[in-house]
Amino acid sequence: MPEAPASRPEEIALLRACIQRSGLSIREYAQTVLIRAPRTLERWLAGQRQIPKAVLDLITRQAGDGHPMPTGSEPERS
């Protein structure tokens, strides 16, 4: 089976910045914000796997807000 393409350095840097800004550990961020297995997040950070578009969209919004969205919350709708 072919390997998935790796994430770009700027995507990894954005993810690292969101984790750091959250004040959570990688494990906590994976489980509570992204609802993913910590190992998956570690693979993204190591550049071993591509970060999915949905996750990139979420962390891009977080970077714009300056904080992670709370677990289980939905973005406000007008």
Order of alpha helices (4+ residues) and beta strands (2+ residues): alpha-alpha-alpha
